[in-house]
Amino acid sequence: MGMGVGVVLFVIGAILEFALNLQVDWIDLHLVGYILMIAGAVVFLISLILLLVRRGRRTDTVRDDELL
């Protein structure tokens, strides 16, 4: 889920930065676009790192029923 949120944030930021030619007096949409792209990349990378760490700790347990 975290990777998807990161991608969505990045895409919304890219749309605000590169696709819209809109000026709003009370907010700079280009700055908001850059902030969302950076936040999306950070969320994506953190989710990827956590996914790789969780897979590295996985242990498999084998049960031998002949001993019982």
N, C-alpha and C positions, 0 to 999 in steps of 0.2 A: 504494500500500500504506500509506503514511504517513497519508493521510486516513482510511482505514478504521480504522486503529489509534486515531487520535484520536477518532473517533466512538464506537468500542467503549469506550474509557476513559471518555468522557463519560457514556455510557449506564450503565455499571456504577457510576460515581460517583453518578449520579442515583438509581439503584435503591437504593444504600446509604443515601443521604441521605433520600429522600422515601418510599420504598415499604416499608422494613423498620422494624418496631417491635421491635427486638431490642436488649437490653442485654447487653454483654459486659464483664466486670470489667477485663480486661487491655488493652482497646483501645476507643477511641472511634470507632464506625463512622460517625458523622456527620462527624467531622473527616476520616476517610479518604475518605468520599464527596466532600467538598469538594475535597480534594487531587486525587483522580482526575478530577473535572470540570475543574479548572484545568489539570491536565496534559494532558487530552484536548483542551481548547481550544487550548493552546499548540502541541501536536503538529499539530493540524489547520491552524492558521494558518501554521506554518512550512512544512508540506507544500504549502499553497496558494501561498505566496510563492515557494518553490523551483520549483513547476510553472510559474508565470507567468514567472519569470526564464529558465527553460530554453526556453520557447516564444519568448521575445523574441530569443534569440540564434540562432535557427534560420536557416540560409542555404540557399538552393536553388541548385544548380549545373545549368546548362543546357549540354549538350554539342551542338555543331554538327558533325555528321558530314560536311557538305559541304566543309569546309576540309581534311579529311584525305585 
